[in-house]
Amino acid sequence: MVCERDRREVEAWERLDFVNDPELDEPVTDMGFIEALGVADDGDVEVAFRLPTYWCSPNFAFLMADDIHRELSALPWTREVRVTLHDHMFADRLNAAVADGRGFEEIFDDLSTGEDMDGLRAKFARKAFDRRQEALLLGLRVAGWSAEAIVAMTVDELAEADFTPLSRTDASNEIAAEARRQRPRYLMLARRQGLVSGAEDPAFVQFDGAPIPAQELDDHLGRLRAVRVNMEFSGALCRGLKASRYKERPSVKGDLTLVDFIPGSVPAAEMDKHDRRA
């Protein structure tokens, strides 16, 4: 039987899956940024995370820390959420800002470029939308859908679409798998941005809400590809820097990991009992 604490930890991990690296549009859980998660019986939650480099952009770090706090605070049973960024040049300032509910501009006025966090979030939302949409368009293409059928597809039709490729090559199978992974993420973001609402709405529009003409689909895909390539390069670089910085290796239950050397973190031996990835 699953105890209440274990159930809450599972729910907390599920909420963390909704927090993305804003530049890469990949969950912080998949990127390995979450170092420790602890849930107390009284509903307090503690999260420790770290980023690939000591000098990662402070506004990106703030967005992730703030999103972690928001997602976990949205759970009905949480009492207090404490988010701690480790091994970052501005960790103290970022941690204090999130704990006090202050905005980025309040603590980083000396580093501000004049772009507020809402504008930055909108910029990253567009990149995420484009990347997710491209994955679906490519998946439908390898499954044999015509340009005319794709741009006419409704939200309901997309939800039921079969991405099985006509040619079962490794490349087409990978495209189909990525389309299946991105489908719920794309629809969630499209709804959040107000681009779709009902089941009969067009599934595919541009980020400004404009339709995609069938005759321009190839050009549209070319632009989306450029966005994806840039994000994939950044993602590969981040993973490489992170692995090199921390000399990462597969964890062994009961053995020491990096988290054992972070002040205030939950030891690996304890985390193994509750880490869903163990």
MARSELUM-826013 format. One record per residue (C-alpha): x, y, z; residue in three letters. Coordinates in nm, 4 decimals, decimal comma. Layout:
! MARSELUM-826013
         X         Y         Z  type
         X         Y         Z   ALA
...
END
This chain:
! MARSELUM-826013
         X         Y         Z  type
    0,0000    0,0000    0,0000   MET
    0,1322    0,3448   -0,0944   VAL
    0,1650    0,5738    0,2083   CYS
    0,0546    0,9367    0,2013   GLU
    0,4097    1,0687    0,1935   ARG
    0,5061    0,8504   -0,1023   ASP
    0,1934    0,9566   -0,2898   ARG
    0,2772    1,3203   -0,2323   ARG
    0,6328    1,2712   -0,3543   GLU
    0,5047    1,1160   -0,6757   VAL
    0,2720    1,4125   -0,7240   GLU
    0,5576    1,6540   -0,6579   ALA
    0,7775    1,4853   -0,9204   TRP
    0,4887    1,4996   -1,1673   GLU
    0,4579    1,8744   -1,1103   ARG
    0,8307    1,9183   -1,1656   LEU
    0,7889    1,7564   -1,5084   ASP
    0,6007    2,0738   -1,6101   PHE
    0,9012    2,2946   -1,5339   VAL
    1,1149    2,3407   -1,8439   ASN
    1,4550    2,4825   -1,9098   ASP
    1,3240    2,7957   -2,0842   PRO
    1,5928    2,8001   -2,3510   GLU
    1,5776    2,4298   -2,4368   LEU
    1,2091    2,3433   -2,3813   ASP
    1,3075    2,0275   -2,1975   GLU
    1,1804    1,9360   -1,8485   PRO
    1,4284    2,0066   -1,5710   VAL
    1,3673    1,6492   -1,4575   THR
    1,4805    1,5076   -1,7922   ASP
    1,7813    1,7398   -1,7947   MET
    1,8882    1,6078   -1,4547   GLY
    1,8776    1,9521   -1,2926   PHE
    1,6786    1,8392   -0,9879   ILE
    1,9291    1,7236   -0,7322   GLU
    1,7025    1,6464   -0,4377   ALA
    1,3358    1,6496   -0,3435   LEU
    1,2063    1,6117    0,0083   GLY
    0,8436    1,6076    0,1265   VAL
    0,7704    1,6400    0,4973   ALA
    0,4644    1,4976    0,6705   ASP
    0,3317    1,8486    0,7364   ASP
    0,3326    1,9377    0,3655   GLY
    0,6598    2,1295    0,3513   ASP
    0,8573    2,0636    0,0337   VAL
    1,2274    2,1217   -0,0248   GLU
    1,3885    2,1117   -0,3685   VAL
    1,7553    2,1454   -0,4531   ALA
    1,8646    2,1968   -0,8123   PHE
    2,1781    2,2847   -1,0046   ARG
    2,2613    2,3981   -1,3561   LEU
    2,5322    2,3030   -1,6053   PRO
    2,7663    2,5931   -1,5297   THR
    2,8489    2,8321   -1,2485   TYR
    2,7651    3,1253   -1,4753   TRP
    2,4356    3,0119   -1,6315   CYS
    2,2254    3,3146   -1,7215   SER
    2,0684    3,4447   -1,3969   PRO
    1,7369    3,5263   -1,5642   ASN
    1,7068    3,1683   -1,6933   PHE
    1,7968    3,0374   -1,3488   ALA
    1,5377    3,2652   -1,1904   PHE
    1,2654    3,1474   -1,4293   LEU
    1,3335    2,7834   -1,3422   MET
    1,3491    2,8470   -0,9674   ALA
    1,0307    3,0530   -0,9806   ASP
    0,8501    2,7923   -1,1923   ASP
    0,9553    2,5142   -0,9536   ILE
    0,8134    2,7146   -0,6659   HIS
    0,4897    2,7910   -0,8538   ARG
    0,4258    2,4352   -0,9667   GLU
    0,4829    2,2797   -0,6252   LEU
    0,2880    2,5536   -0,4472   SER
   -0,0108    2,4741   -0,6704   ALA
   -0,0480    2,1301   -0,5116   LEU
   -0,3416    2,1388   -0,2666   PRO
   -0,1482    1,9840    0,0209   TRP
    0,1722    2,1903    0,0140   THR
    0,2325    2,4221    0,3089   ARG
    0,5708    2,5824    0,2435   GLU
    0,7956    2,5312   -0,0596   VAL
    1,1670    2,6009   -0,0337   ARG
    1,3686    2,6032   -0,3565   VAL
    1,7466    2,6130   -0,3399   THR
    1,9806    2,6636   -0,6346   LEU
    2,3330    2,5360   -0,5688   HIS
    2,6688    2,5986   -0,7357   ASP
    2,5718    2,9214   -0,9126   HIS
    2,7431    3,2590   -0,8938   MET
    2,4157    3,4310   -0,7975   PHE
    2,2641    3,1475   -0,5955   ALA
    2,2207    3,3503   -0,2753   ASP
    2,0390    3,6346   -0,4496   ARG
    1,8196    3,4022   -0,6543   LEU
    1,7268    3,1849   -0,3589   ASN
    1,6380    3,4889   -0,1478   ALA
    1,4237    3,6365   -0,4260   ALA
    1,2190    3,3199   -0,4748   VAL
    1,1796    3,2687   -0,0999   ALA
    1,0561    3,6273   -0,0530   ASP
    0,8358    3,6294   -0,3633   GLY
    1,0328    3,9125   -0,5235   ARG
    1,0716    3,9672   -0,8955   GLY
    1,3925    3,9362   -1,0940   PHE
    1,4168    4,3101   -1,1538   GLU
    1,4080    4,3806   -0,7801   GLU
    1,7253    4,1861   -0,7099   ILE
    1,9095    4,2161   -1,0426   PHE
    1,8554    4,5791   -1,1359   ASP
    2,2313    4,5990   -1,1930   ASP
    2,2097    4,3213   -1,4542   LEU
    1,8749    4,4041   -1,6120   SER
    1,8713    4,4579   -1,9885   THR
    1,5330    4,6280   -1,9786   GLY
    1,3398    4,3150   -2,0776   GLU
    1,0927    4,2079   -1,8111   ASP
    1,0300    3,8467   -1,7152   MET
    0,6895    3,8391   -1,8849   ASP
    0,8496    3,9383   -2,2139   GLY
    1,1178    3,6751   -2,1688   LEU
    0,8587    3,4095   -2,0892   ARG
    0,6663    3,5026   -2,4052   ALA
    0,9823    3,4712   -2,6159   LYS
    1,0546    3,1240   -2,4824   PHE
    0,6910    3,0197   -2,5161   ALA
    0,7114    3,0984   -2,8867   ARG
    1,0264    2,8910   -2,9307   LYS
    0,8702    2,6008   -2,7403   ALA
    0,5523    2,6246   -2,9491   PHE
    0,7501    2,6200   -3,2734   ASP
    0,9618    2,3242   -3,1686   ARG
    0,6657    2,1159   -3,0552   ARG
    0,4655    2,2012   -3,3652   GLN
    0,7480    2,0998   -3,5971   GLU
    0,7661    1,7574   -3,4310   ALA
    0,3964    1,7002   -3,4996   LEU
    0,4107    1,8262   -3,8566   LEU
    0,7036    1,5967   -3,9345   LEU
    0,5264    1,3065   -3,7677   GLY
    0,2195    1,3572   -3,9832   LEU
    0,4332    1,3910   -4,2952   ARG
    0,6080    1,0548   -4,2436   VAL
    0,2660    0,9029   -4,1717   ALA
    0,1510    1,0087   -4,5191   GLY
   -0,0648    1,3128   -4,4458   TRP
   -0,0786    1,5731   -4,7235   SER
   -0,0142    1,9412   -4,6644   ALA
   -0,3787    2,0197   -4,7304   GLU
   -0,4992    1,7609   -4,4789   ALA
   -0,2502    1,8772   -4,2151   ILE
   -0,3428    2,2460   -4,2220   VAL
   -0,7145    2,1520   -4,2188   ALA
   -0,6766    1,9183   -3,9196   MET
   -0,8794    1,9973   -3,6086   THR
   -0,7676    1,9666   -3,2479   VAL
   -0,9861    1,6582   -3,2072   ASP
   -0,8353    1,4977   -3,5181   GLU
   -0,4828    1,5687   -3,3980   LEU
   -0,5595    1,4096   -3,0617   ALA
   -0,6561    1,0888   -3,2431   GLU
   -0,3983    1,0994   -3,5242   ALA
   -0,1897    0,7896   -3,5931   ASP
    0,1779    0,8724   -3,6434   PHE
    0,2748    0,5257   -3,7648   THR
    0,5182    0,5969   -4,0516   PRO
    0,4593    0,4585   -4,3987   LEU
    0,8231    0,3540   -4,4182   SER
    0,9486    0,1803   -4,1020   ARG
    1,3038    0,3130   -4,1085   THR
    1,4918    0,4059   -3,7920   ASP
    1,4713    0,7724   -3,8850   ALA
    1,0955    0,7709   -3,9483   SER
    1,0312    0,5695   -3,6330   ASN
    1,2225    0,8300   -3,4320   GLU
    1,0192    1,1088   -3,5925   ILE
    0,6960    0,9273   -3,5055   ALA
    0,8082    0,8688   -3,1469   ALA
    0,8957    1,2357   -3,1012   GLU
    0,5583    1,3390   -3,2454   ALA
    0,3796    1,1193   -2,9919   ARG
    0,5880    1,2689   -2,7097   ARG
    0,5229    1,6259   -2,8159   GLN
    0,1501    1,5954   -2,8920   ARG
    0,0211    1,6513   -2,5344   PRO
    0,2884    1,9144   -2,4710   ARG
    0,1952    2,1034   -2,7884   TYR
   -0,1787    2,0973   -2,7177   LEU
   -0,1244    2,2056   -2,3571   MET
    0,0869    2,5033   -2,4662   LEU
   -0,1495    2,5962   -2,7502   ALA
   -0,4413    2,6044   -2,5062   ARG
   -0,2404    2,8028   -2,2504   ARG
   -0,1554    3,0613   -2,5173   GLN
   -0,5186    3,0838   -2,6270   GLY
   -0,4424    2,9521   -2,9761   LEU
   -0,6869    2,6632   -2,9488   VAL
   -0,9860    2,6083   -2,7255   SER
   -1,2500    2,3826   -2,8789   GLY
   -1,2199    2,0394   -3,0390   ALA
   -1,3078    2,1801   -3,3823   GLU
   -1,0470    2,4565   -3,3800   ASP
   -0,7608    2,4290   -3,6296   PRO
   -0,4837    2,2263   -3,4703   ALA
   -0,2059    2,4119   -3,6492   PHE
   -0,1708    2,7887   -3,6590   VAL
    0,1248    3,0199   -3,6308   GLN
    0,2144    3,1626   -3,2914   PHE
    0,0333    3,4875   -3,3715   ASP
   -0,2810    3,2896   -3,4555   GLY
   -0,2482    3,3264   -3,8329   ALA
   -0,3353    3,0212   -4,0450   PRO
   -0,0702    2,8183   -4,2251   ILE
   -0,1492    2,8012   -4,5991   PRO
   -0,0951    2,4545   -4,7433   ALA
    0,1296    2,5900   -5,0189   GLN
    0,3548    2,7523   -4,7568   GLU
    0,3870    2,4511   -4,5275   LEU
    0,7352    2,3592   -4,6522   ASP
    0,8628    2,7132   -4,5948   ASP
    0,6992    2,7124   -4,2520   HIS
    0,8727    2,3848   -4,1679   LEU
    1,2046    2,5288   -4,2773   GLY
    1,1697    2,8130   -4,0286   ARG
    1,0688    2,5721   -3,7507   LEU
    1,3671    2,3520   -3,8295   ARG
    1,6037    2,6422   -3,7693   ALA
    1,4488    2,6957   -3,4256   VAL
    1,4818    2,3266   -3,3378   ARG
    1,8429    2,2928   -3,4539   VAL
    1,9435    2,5894   -3,2406   ASN
    1,7658    2,4470   -2,9352   MET
    1,9091    2,0983   -2,9875   GLU
    2,2610    2,2383   -3,0119   PHE
    2,2107    2,4332   -2,6897   SER
    2,0698    2,1226   -2,5227   GLY
    2,3631    1,9060   -2,6251   ALA
    2,6029    2,1725   -2,5020   LEU
    2,4245    2,1988   -2,1661   CYS
    2,4253    1,8232   -2,1133   ARG
    2,7937    1,8018   -2,2026   GLY
    2,8904    2,0877   -1,9721   LEU
    2,6868    1,9433   -1,6876   LYS
    2,8322    1,5951   -1,7258   ALA
    3,1863    1,7328   -1,7465   SER
    3,1441    1,9715   -1,4543   ARG
    3,0090    1,7141   -1,2136   TYR
    3,1862    1,4060   -1,3514   LYS
    2,8496    1,2351   -1,3555   GLU
    2,8107    0,8615   -1,3530   ARG
    2,5187    0,6262   -1,2940   PRO
    2,4207    0,6342   -0,9264   SER
    2,4450    0,3283   -0,7067   VAL
    2,2062    0,2878   -0,4183   LYS
    2,3760    0,3641   -0,0918   GLY
    2,6869    0,5043   -0,2605   ASP
    2,7916    0,8696   -0,2407   LEU
    2,6780    1,1082   -0,5133   THR
    2,7265    1,4807   -0,5666   LEU
    2,4270    1,5624   -0,3476   VAL
    2,6149    1,4302   -0,0419   ASP
    2,8572    1,7192   -0,0757   PHE
    2,5995    1,9988   -0,1127   ILE
    2,5420    2,1718    0,2219   PRO
    2,1898    2,1226    0,3505   GLY
    2,0917    1,8623    0,0907   SER
    1,9324    1,5275    0,1619   VAL
    2,1990    1,2511    0,1519   PRO
    2,1830    1,0126   -0,1407   ALA
    2,1172    0,7178    0,0894   ALA
    1,7985    0,8895    0,2054   GLU
    1,6983    1,0116   -0,1393   MET
    1,7240    0,6584   -0,2806   ASP
    1,4251    0,5598   -0,0714   LYS
    1,2045    0,8226   -0,2310   HIS
    1,3559    0,9090   -0,5681   ASP
    1,1214    0,7818   -0,8397   ARG
    1,4181    0,7467   -1,0754   ARG
    1,6141    0,5179   -0,8399   ALA
END
